[in-house]
Amino acid sequence: MKELCGTVTHVEEEAPFIINYRTDITTTHVILYKGNLYEIIRVDVFEGYKSDLTLCCRRIE
């Protein structure tokens, strides 16, 4: 008997989102963008400026 083995490639899609500054955004929130859900991995405040936030996100399958 001949066995065939396949490989599965899993690619995590990460995306940065830049939003207006807010104090209530945490990694427990999710983002809905164009029908896709993204979990927030990290909230970056650029050098402490309070004008915007960069959210490092990963797409939820």
mmCIF file of the N, C-alpha and C atoms, coordinates in Angstrom:
data_MODEL
# 
_entry.id   MODEL 
# 
loop_
_atom_site.group_PDB 
_atom_site.id 
_atom_site.type_symbol 
_atom_site.label_atom_id 
_atom_site.label_alt_id 
_atom_site.label_comp_id 
_atom_site.label_asym_id 
_atom_site.label_entity_id 
_atom_site.label_seq_id 
_atom_site.pdbx_PDB_ins_code 
_atom_site.Cartn_x 
_atom_site.Cartn_y 
_atom_site.Cartn_z 
_atom_site.occupancy 
_atom_site.B_iso_or_equiv 
_atom_site.pdbx_formal_charge 
_atom_site.auth_seq_id 
_atom_site.auth_comp_id 
_atom_site.auth_asym_id 
_atom_site.auth_atom_id 
_atom_site.pdbx_PDB_model_num 
ATOM 1   N N  . MET A 1 1  ? 0.845   -1.165 0.000  1.00 0.00 ? 1  MET A N  1 
ATOM 2   C CA . MET A 1 1  ? 0.000   0.000  0.000  1.00 0.00 ? 1  MET A CA 1 
ATOM 3   C C  . MET A 1 1  ? 0.897   1.236  0.000  1.00 0.00 ? 1  MET A C  1 
ATOM 4   N N  . LYS A 1 2  ? 0.526   2.200  -0.768 1.00 0.00 ? 2  LYS A N  1 
ATOM 5   C CA . LYS A 1 2  ? 1.311   3.424  -0.897 1.00 0.00 ? 2  LYS A CA 1 
ATOM 6   C C  . LYS A 1 2  ? 0.641   4.541  -0.091 1.00 0.00 ? 2  LYS A C  1 
ATOM 7   N N  . GLU A 1 3  ? 1.450   5.231  0.706  1.00 0.00 ? 3  GLU A N  1 
ATOM 8   C CA . GLU A 1 3  ? 0.907   6.339  1.497  1.00 0.00 ? 3  GLU A CA 1 
ATOM 9   C C  . GLU A 1 3  ? 1.355   7.664  0.899  1.00 0.00 ? 3  GLU A C  1 
ATOM 10  N N  . LEU A 1 4  ? 0.438   8.578  0.868  1.00 0.00 ? 4  LEU A N  1 
ATOM 11  C CA . LEU A 1 4  ? 0.760   9.927  0.397  1.00 0.00 ? 4  LEU A CA 1 
ATOM 12  C C  . LEU A 1 4  ? 0.696   10.878 1.578  1.00 0.00 ? 4  LEU A C  1 
ATOM 13  N N  . CYS A 1 5  ? 1.702   11.693 1.704  1.00 0.00 ? 5  CYS A N  1 
ATOM 14  C CA . CYS A 1 5  ? 1.743   12.674 2.792  1.00 0.00 ? 5  CYS A CA 1 
ATOM 15  C C  . CYS A 1 5  ? 1.643   14.062 2.196  1.00 0.00 ? 5  CYS A C  1 
ATOM 16  N N  . GLY A 1 6  ? 0.852   14.873 2.811  1.00 0.00 ? 6  GLY A N  1 
ATOM 17  C CA . GLY A 1 6  ? 0.723   16.255 2.363  1.00 0.00 ? 6  GLY A CA 1 
ATOM 18  C C  . GLY A 1 6  ? 1.147   17.201 3.460  1.00 0.00 ? 6  GLY A C  1 
ATOM 19  N N  . THR A 1 7  ? 1.481   18.363 3.070  1.00 0.00 ? 7  THR A N  1 
ATOM 20  C CA . THR A 1 7  ? 1.842   19.377 4.052  1.00 0.00 ? 7  THR A CA 1 
ATOM 21  C C  . THR A 1 7  ? 0.805   20.481 4.021  1.00 0.00 ? 7  THR A C  1 
ATOM 22  N N  . VAL A 1 8  ? 0.555   21.016 5.167  1.00 0.00 ? 8  VAL A N  1 
ATOM 23  C CA . VAL A 1 8  ? -0.385  22.117 5.294  1.00 0.00 ? 8  VAL A CA 1 
ATOM 24  C C  . VAL A 1 8  ? 0.399   23.335 5.738  1.00 0.00 ? 8  VAL A C  1 
ATOM 25  N N  . THR A 1 9  ? 0.241   24.396 5.015  1.00 0.00 ? 9  THR A N  1 
ATOM 26  C CA . THR A 1 9  ? 0.909   25.640 5.371  1.00 0.00 ? 9  THR A CA 1 
ATOM 27  C C  . THR A 1 9  ? -0.104  26.562 6.015  1.00 0.00 ? 9  THR A C  1 
ATOM 28  N N  . HIS A 1 10 ? 0.228   27.034 7.196  1.00 0.00 ? 10 HIS A N  1 
ATOM 29  C CA . HIS A 1 10 ? -0.645  27.967 7.913  1.00 0.00 ? 10 HIS A CA 1 
ATOM 30  C C  . HIS A 1 10 ? 0.073   29.307 7.989  1.00 0.00 ? 10 HIS A C  1 
ATOM 31  N N  . VAL A 1 11 ? -0.506  30.299 7.372  1.00 0.00 ? 11 VAL A N  1 
ATOM 32  C CA . VAL A 1 11 ? 0.092   31.628 7.356  1.00 0.00 ? 11 VAL A CA 1 
ATOM 33  C C  . VAL A 1 11 ? -0.761  32.545 8.215  1.00 0.00 ? 11 VAL A C  1 
ATOM 34  N N  . GLU A 1 12 ? -0.125  33.185 9.182  1.00 0.00 ? 12 GLU A N  1 
ATOM 35  C CA . GLU A 1 12 ? -0.844  34.146 10.006 1.00 0.00 ? 12 GLU A CA 1 
ATOM 36  C C  . GLU A 1 12 ? -0.758  35.505 9.342  1.00 0.00 ? 12 GLU A C  1 
ATOM 37  N N  . GLU A 1 13 ? -1.914  36.085 9.135  1.00 0.00 ? 13 GLU A N  1 
ATOM 38  C CA . GLU A 1 13 ? -1.962  37.390 8.487  1.00 0.00 ? 13 GLU A CA 1 
ATOM 39  C C  . GLU A 1 13 ? -1.967  38.468 9.562  1.00 0.00 ? 13 GLU A C  1 
ATOM 40  N N  . GLU A 1 14 ? -0.925  39.293 9.561  1.00 0.00 ? 14 GLU A N  1 
ATOM 41  C CA . GLU A 1 14 ? -0.836  40.382 10.527 1.00 0.00 ? 14 GLU A CA 1 
ATOM 42  C C  . GLU A 1 14 ? -0.996  41.709 9.815  1.00 0.00 ? 14 GLU A C  1 
ATOM 43  N N  . ALA A 1 15 ? -1.589  42.667 10.521 1.00 0.00 ? 15 ALA A N  1 
ATOM 44  C CA . ALA A 1 15 ? -1.837  43.970 9.915  1.00 0.00 ? 15 ALA A CA 1 
ATOM 45  C C  . ALA A 1 15 ? -1.747  45.055 10.982 1.00 0.00 ? 15 ALA A C  1 
ATOM 46  N N  . PRO A 1 16 ? -1.110  46.174 10.649 1.00 0.00 ? 16 PRO A N  1 
ATOM 47  C CA . PRO A 1 16 ? -1.128  47.313 11.571 1.00 0.00 ? 16 PRO A CA 1 
ATOM 48  C C  . PRO A 1 16 ? -2.353  48.180 11.291 1.00 0.00 ? 16 PRO A C  1 
ATOM 49  N N  . PHE A 1 17 ? -2.985  48.657 12.329 1.00 0.00 ? 17 PHE A N  1 
ATOM 50  C CA . PHE A 1 17 ? -4.084  49.609 12.209 1.00 0.00 ? 17 PHE A CA 1 
ATOM 51  C C  . PHE A 1 17 ? -3.674  50.857 12.971 1.00 0.00 ? 17 PHE A C  1 
ATOM 52  N N  . ILE A 1 18 ? -3.848  52.015 12.376 1.00 0.00 ? 18 ILE A N  1 
ATOM 53  C CA . ILE A 1 18 ? -3.556  53.285 13.042 1.00 0.00 ? 18 ILE A CA 1 
ATOM 54  C C  . ILE A 1 18 ? -4.882  53.983 13.270 1.00 0.00 ? 18 ILE A C  1 
ATOM 55  N N  . ILE A 1 19 ? -5.176  54.267 14.543 1.00 0.00 ? 19 ILE A N  1 
ATOM 56  C CA . ILE A 1 19 ? -6.446  54.889 14.907 1.00 0.00 ? 19 ILE A CA 1 
ATOM 57  C C  . ILE A 1 19 ? -6.174  56.125 15.754 1.00 0.00 ? 19 ILE A C  1 
ATOM 58  N N  . ASN A 1 20 ? -7.200  56.947 15.942 1.00 0.00 ? 20 ASN A N  1 
ATOM 59  C CA . ASN A 1 20 ? -7.082  58.098 16.834 1.00 0.00 ? 20 ASN A CA 1 
ATOM 60  C C  . ASN A 1 20 ? -6.812  57.610 18.257 1.00 0.00 ? 20 ASN A C  1 
ATOM 61  N N  . TYR A 1 21 ? -6.109  58.421 19.026 1.00 0.00 ? 21 TYR A N  1 
ATOM 62  C CA . TYR A 1 21 ? -5.729  58.054 20.389 1.00 0.00 ? 21 TYR A CA 1 
ATOM 63  C C  . TYR A 1 21 ? -6.959  57.823 21.259 1.00 0.00 ? 21 TYR A C  1 
ATOM 64  N N  . ARG A 1 22 ? -6.936  56.722 21.984 1.00 0.00 ? 22 ARG A N  1 
ATOM 65  C CA . ARG A 1 22 ? -7.978  56.394 22.958 1.00 0.00 ? 22 ARG A CA 1 
ATOM 66  C C  . ARG A 1 22 ? -7.296  55.720 24.137 1.00 0.00 ? 22 ARG A C  1 
ATOM 67  N N  . THR A 1 23 ? -7.846  55.910 25.315 1.00 0.00 ? 23 THR A N  1 
ATOM 68  C CA . THR A 1 23 ? -7.258  55.289 26.506 1.00 0.00 ? 23 THR A CA 1 
ATOM 69  C C  . THR A 1 23 ? -7.890  53.942 26.838 1.00 0.00 ? 23 THR A C  1 
ATOM 70  N N  . ASP A 1 24 ? -8.973  53.589 26.150 1.00 0.00 ? 24 ASP A N  1 
ATOM 71  C CA . ASP A 1 24 ? -9.711  52.379 26.519 1.00 0.00 ? 24 ASP A CA 1 
ATOM 72  C C  . ASP A 1 24 ? -9.462  51.183 25.602 1.00 0.00 ? 24 ASP A C  1 
ATOM 73  N N  . ILE A 1 25 ? -8.489  51.245 24.706 1.00 0.00 ? 25 ILE A N  1 
ATOM 74  C CA . ILE A 1 25 ? -8.195  50.134 23.804 1.00 0.00 ? 25 ILE A CA 1 
ATOM 75  C C  . ILE A 1 25 ? -7.176  49.195 24.457 1.00 0.00 ? 25 ILE A C  1 
ATOM 76  N N  . THR A 1 26 ? -7.503  47.901 24.500 1.00 0.00 ? 26 THR A N  1 
ATOM 77  C CA . THR A 1 26 ? -6.597  46.900 25.072 1.00 0.00 ? 26 THR A CA 1 
ATOM 78  C C  . THR A 1 26 ? -6.525  45.687 24.143 1.00 0.00 ? 26 THR A C  1 
ATOM 79  N N  . THR A 1 27 ? -5.711  44.725 24.524 1.00 0.00 ? 27 THR A N  1 
ATOM 80  C CA . THR A 1 27 ? -5.572  43.508 23.725 1.00 0.00 ? 27 THR A CA 1 
ATOM 81  C C  . THR A 1 27 ? -6.765  42.568 23.879 1.00 0.00 ? 27 THR A C  1 
ATOM 82  N N  . THR A 1 28 ? -7.729  42.930 24.708 1.00 0.00 ? 28 THR A N  1 
ATOM 83  C CA . THR A 1 28 ? -8.945  42.117 24.828 1.00 0.00 ? 28 THR A CA 1 
ATOM 84  C C  . THR A 1 28 ? -9.972  42.487 23.763 1.00 0.00 ? 28 THR A C  1 
ATOM 85  N N  . HIS A 1 29 ? -9.752  43.567 23.036 1.00 0.00 ? 29 HIS A N  1 
ATOM 86  C CA . HIS A 1 29 ? -10.669 44.002 21.984 1.00 0.00 ? 29 HIS A CA 1 
ATOM 87  C C  . HIS A 1 29 ? -10.342 43.319 20.663 1.00 0.00 ? 29 HIS A C  1 
ATOM 88  N N  . VAL A 1 30 ? -11.297 43.355 19.738 1.00 0.00 ? 30 VAL A N  1 
ATOM 89  C CA . VAL A 1 30 ? -11.091 42.869 18.372 1.00 0.00 ? 30 VAL A CA 1 
ATOM 90  C C  . VAL A 1 30 ? -11.516 43.964 17.407 1.00 0.00 ? 30 VAL A C  1 
ATOM 91  N N  . ILE A 1 31 ? -11.039 43.865 16.170 1.00 0.00 ? 31 ILE A N  1 
ATOM 92  C CA . ILE A 1 31 ? -11.376 44.828 15.124 1.00 0.00 ? 31 ILE A CA 1 
ATOM 93  C C  . ILE A 1 31 ? -12.106 44.083 14.013 1.00 0.00 ? 31 ILE A C  1 
ATOM 94  N N  . LEU A 1 32 ? -13.218 44.647 13.558 1.00 0.00 ? 32 LEU A N  1 
ATOM 95  C CA . LEU A 1 32 ? -13.927 44.119 12.399 1.00 0.00 ? 32 LEU A CA 1 
ATOM 96  C C  . LEU A 1 32 ? -13.630 45.055 11.240 1.00 0.00 ? 32 LEU A C  1 
ATOM 97  N N  . TYR A 1 33 ? -12.942 44.548 10.216 1.00 0.00 ? 33 TYR A N  1 
ATOM 98  C CA . TYR A 1 33 ? -12.547 45.360 9.067  1.00 0.00 ? 33 TYR A CA 1 
ATOM 99  C C  . TYR A 1 33 ? -12.812 44.577 7.791  1.00 0.00 ? 33 TYR A C  1 
ATOM 100 N N  . LYS A 1 34 ? -13.661 45.120 6.953  1.00 0.00 ? 34 LYS A N  1 
ATOM 101 C CA . LYS A 1 34 ? -14.023 44.500 5.666  1.00 0.00 ? 34 LYS A CA 1 
ATOM 102 C C  . LYS A 1 34 ? -14.441 43.041 5.821  1.00 0.00 ? 34 LYS A C  1 
ATOM 103 N N  . GLY A 1 35 ? -15.242 42.785 6.851  1.00 0.00 ? 35 GLY A N  1 
ATOM 104 C CA . GLY A 1 35 ? -15.776 41.444 7.056  1.00 0.00 ? 35 GLY A CA 1 
ATOM 105 C C  . GLY A 1 35 ? -14.842 40.465 7.736  1.00 0.00 ? 35 GLY A C  1 
ATOM 106 N N  . ASN A 1 36 ? -13.648 40.893 8.104  1.00 0.00 ? 36 ASN A N  1 
ATOM 107 C CA . ASN A 1 36 ? -12.674 40.032 8.778  1.00 0.00 ? 36 ASN A CA 1 
ATOM 108 C C  . ASN A 1 36 ? -12.454 40.516 10.204 1.00 0.00 ? 36 ASN A C  1 
ATOM 109 N N  . LEU A 1 37 ? -12.277 39.556 11.119 1.00 0.00 ? 37 LEU A N  1 
ATOM 110 C CA . LEU A 1 37 ? -11.980 39.893 12.505 1.00 0.00 ? 37 LEU A CA 1 
ATOM 111 C C  . LEU A 1 37 ? -10.478 39.828 12.745 1.00 0.00 ? 37 LEU A C  1 
ATOM 112 N N  . TYR A 1 38 ? -9.980  40.800 13.497 1.00 0.00 ? 38 TYR A N  1 
ATOM 113 C CA . TYR A 1 38 ? -8.565  40.865 13.859 1.00 0.00 ? 38 TYR A CA 1 
ATOM 114 C C  . TYR A 1 38 ? -8.458  41.001 15.371 1.00 0.00 ? 38 TYR A C  1 
ATOM 115 N N  . GLU A 1 39 ? -7.584  40.184 15.978 1.00 0.00 ? 39 GLU A N  1 
ATOM 116 C CA . GLU A 1 39 ? -7.315  40.334 17.404 1.00 0.00 ? 39 GLU A CA 1 
ATOM 117 C C  . GLU A 1 39 ? -6.152  41.300 17.571 1.00 0.00 ? 39 GLU A C  1 
ATOM 118 N N  . ILE A 1 40 ? -6.213  42.104 18.611 1.00 0.00 ? 40 ILE A N  1 
ATOM 119 C CA . ILE A 1 40 ? -5.145  43.066 18.879 1.00 0.00 ? 40 ILE A CA 1 
ATOM 120 C C  . ILE A 1 40 ? -4.051  42.348 19.670 1.00 0.00 ? 40 ILE A C  1 
ATOM 121 N N  . ILE A 1 41 ? -2.862  42.311 19.098 1.00 0.00 ? 41 ILE A N  1 
ATOM 122 C CA . ILE A 1 41 ? -1.717  41.662 19.741 1.00 0.00 ? 41 ILE A CA 1 
ATOM 123 C C  . ILE A 1 41 ? -0.983  42.651 20.640 1.00 0.00 ? 41 ILE A C  1 
ATOM 124 N N  . ARG A 1 42 ? -0.837  43.878 20.147 1.00 0.00 ? 42 ARG A N  1 
ATOM 125 C CA . ARG A 1 42 ? -0.067  44.892 20.876 1.00 0.00 ? 42 ARG A CA 1 
ATOM 126 C C  . ARG A 1 42 ? -0.605  46.271 20.549 1.00 0.00 ? 42 ARG A C  1 
ATOM 127 N N  . VAL A 1 43 ? -0.628  47.148 21.542 1.00 0.00 ? 43 VAL A N  1 
ATOM 128 C CA . VAL A 1 43 ? -1.017  48.546 21.363 1.00 0.00 ? 43 VAL A CA 1 
ATOM 129 C C  . VAL A 1 43 ? 0.236   49.387 21.539 1.00 0.00 ? 43 VAL A C  1 
ATOM 130 N N  . ASP A 1 44 ? 0.660   50.070 20.470 1.00 0.00 ? 44 ASP A N  1 
ATOM 131 C CA . ASP A 1 44 ? 1.859   50.903 20.515 1.00 0.00 ? 44 ASP A CA 1 
ATOM 132 C C  . ASP A 1 44 ? 1.482   52.372 20.564 1.00 0.00 ? 44 ASP A C  1 
ATOM 133 N N  . VAL A 1 45 ? 1.995   53.054 21.565 1.00 0.00 ? 45 VAL A N  1 
ATOM 134 C CA . VAL A 1 45 ? 1.847   54.505 21.646 1.00 0.00 ? 45 VAL A CA 1 
ATOM 135 C C  . VAL A 1 45 ? 3.203   55.071 21.256 1.00 0.00 ? 45 VAL A C  1 
ATOM 136 N N  . PHE A 1 46 ? 3.275   55.720 20.119 1.00 0.00 ? 46 PHE A N  1 
ATOM 137 C CA . PHE A 1 46 ? 4.543   56.212 19.597 1.00 0.00 ? 46 PHE A CA 1 
ATOM 138 C C  . PHE A 1 46 ? 5.120   57.287 20.498 1.00 0.00 ? 46 PHE A C  1 
ATOM 139 N N  . GLU A 1 47 ? 6.175   56.954 21.210 1.00 0.00 ? 47 GLU A N  1 
ATOM 140 C CA . GLU A 1 47 ? 6.927   57.872 22.075 1.00 0.00 ? 47 GLU A CA 1 
ATOM 141 C C  . GLU A 1 47 ? 6.041   58.684 23.007 1.00 0.00 ? 47 GLU A C  1 
ATOM 142 N N  . GLY A 1 48 ? 4.910   58.127 23.392 1.00 0.00 ? 48 GLY A N  1 
ATOM 143 C CA . GLY A 1 48 ? 4.063   58.790 24.361 1.00 0.00 ? 48 GLY A CA 1 
ATOM 144 C C  . GLY A 1 48 ? 3.170   59.887 23.812 1.00 0.00 ? 48 GLY A C  1 
ATOM 145 N N  . TYR A 1 49 ? 3.205   60.120 22.486 1.00 0.00 ? 49 TYR A N  1 
ATOM 146 C CA . TYR A 1 49 ? 2.329   61.143 21.919 1.00 0.00 ? 49 TYR A CA 1 
ATOM 147 C C  . TYR A 1 49 ? 0.888   60.674 21.993 1.00 0.00 ? 49 TYR A C  1 
ATOM 148 N N  . LYS A 1 50 ? -0.014  61.597 22.261 1.00 0.00 ? 50 LYS A N  1 
ATOM 149 C CA . LYS A 1 50 ? -1.415  61.234 22.406 1.00 0.00 ? 50 LYS A CA 1 
ATOM 150 C C  . LYS A 1 50 ? -2.225  61.720 21.213 1.00 0.00 ? 50 LYS A C  1 
ATOM 151 N N  . SER A 1 51 ? -1.730  61.413 20.016 1.00 0.00 ? 51 SER A N  1 
ATOM 152 C CA . SER A 1 51 ? -2.477  61.797 18.819 1.00 0.00 ? 51 SER A CA 1 
ATOM 153 C C  . SER A 1 51 ? -3.034  60.573 18.102 1.00 0.00 ? 51 SER A C  1 
ATOM 154 N N  . ASP A 1 52 ? -2.294  59.455 18.117 1.00 0.00 ? 52 ASP A N  1 
ATOM 155 C CA . ASP A 1 52 ? -2.799  58.234 17.492 1.00 0.00 ? 52 ASP A CA 1 
ATOM 156 C C  . ASP A 1 52 ? -2.194  57.000 18.147 1.00 0.00 ? 52 ASP A C  1 
ATOM 157 N N  . LEU A 1 53 ? -2.773  55.847 17.826 1.00 0.00 ? 53 LEU A N  1 
ATOM 158 C CA . LEU A 1 53 ? -2.306  54.555 18.324 1.00 0.00 ? 53 LEU A CA 1 
ATOM 159 C C  . LEU A 1 53 ? -2.047  53.647 17.135 1.00 0.00 ? 53 LEU A C  1 
ATOM 160 N N  . THR A 1 54 ? -1.008  52.853 17.223 1.00 0.00 ? 54 THR A N  1 
ATOM 161 C CA . THR A 1 54 ? -0.780  51.807 16.233 1.00 0.00 ? 54 THR A CA 1 
ATOM 162 C C  . THR A 1 54 ? -1.124  50.485 16.900 1.00 0.00 ? 54 THR A C  1 
ATOM 163 N N  . LEU A 1 55 ? -2.052  49.768 16.299 1.00 0.00 ? 55 LEU A N  1 
ATOM 164 C CA . LEU A 1 55 ? -2.480  48.481 16.822 1.00 0.00 ? 55 LEU A CA 1 
ATOM 165 C C  . LEU A 1 55 ? -1.885  47.382 15.953 1.00 0.00 ? 55 LEU A C  1 
ATOM 166 N N  . CYS A 1 56 ? -1.094  46.522 16.542 1.00 0.00 ? 56 CYS A N  1 
ATOM 167 C CA . CYS A 1 56 ? -0.552  45.367 15.823 1.00 0.00 ? 56 CYS A CA 1 
ATOM 168 C C  . CYS A 1 56 ? -1.576  44.246 15.973 1.00 0.00 ? 56 CYS A C  1 
ATOM 169 N N  . CYS A 1 57 ? -2.109  43.777 14.851 1.00 0.00 ? 57 CYS A N  1 
ATOM 170 C CA . CYS A 1 57 ? -3.227  42.839 14.884 1.00 0.00 ? 57 CYS A CA 1 
ATOM 171 C C  . CYS A 1 57 ? -2.949  41.592 14.064 1.00 0.00 ? 57 CYS A C  1 
ATOM 172 N N  . ARG A 1 58 ? -3.673  40.527 14.397 1.00 0.00 ? 58 ARG A N  1 
ATOM 173 C CA . ARG A 1 58 ? -3.585  39.255 13.679 1.00 0.00 ? 58 ARG A CA 1 
ATOM 174 C C  . ARG A 1 58 ? -5.000  38.846 13.285 1.00 0.00 ? 58 ARG A C  1 
ATOM 175 N N  . ARG A 1 59 ? -5.147  38.410 12.037 1.00 0.00 ? 59 ARG A N  1 
ATOM 176 C CA . ARG A 1 59 ? -6.458  38.003 11.539 1.00 0.00 ? 59 ARG A CA 1 
ATOM 177 C C  . ARG A 1 59 ? -6.916  36.723 12.232 1.00 0.00 ? 59 ARG A C  1 
ATOM 178 N N  . ILE A 1 60 ? -8.181  36.708 12.635 1.00 0.00 ? 60 ILE A N  1 
ATOM 179 C CA . ILE A 1 60 ? -8.786  35.546 13.272 1.00 0.00 ? 60 ILE A CA 1 
ATOM 180 C C  . ILE A 1 60 ? -9.487  34.734 12.189 1.00 0.00 ? 60 ILE A C  1 
ATOM 181 N N  . GLU A 1 61 ? -9.162  33.465 12.100 1.00 0.00 ? 61 GLU A N  1 
ATOM 182 C CA . GLU A 1 61 ? -9.781  32.582 11.086 1.00 0.00 ? 61 GLU A CA 1 
ATOM 183 C C  . GLU A 1 61 ? -11.137 32.127 11.535 1.00 0.00 ? 61 GLU A C  1 
# 
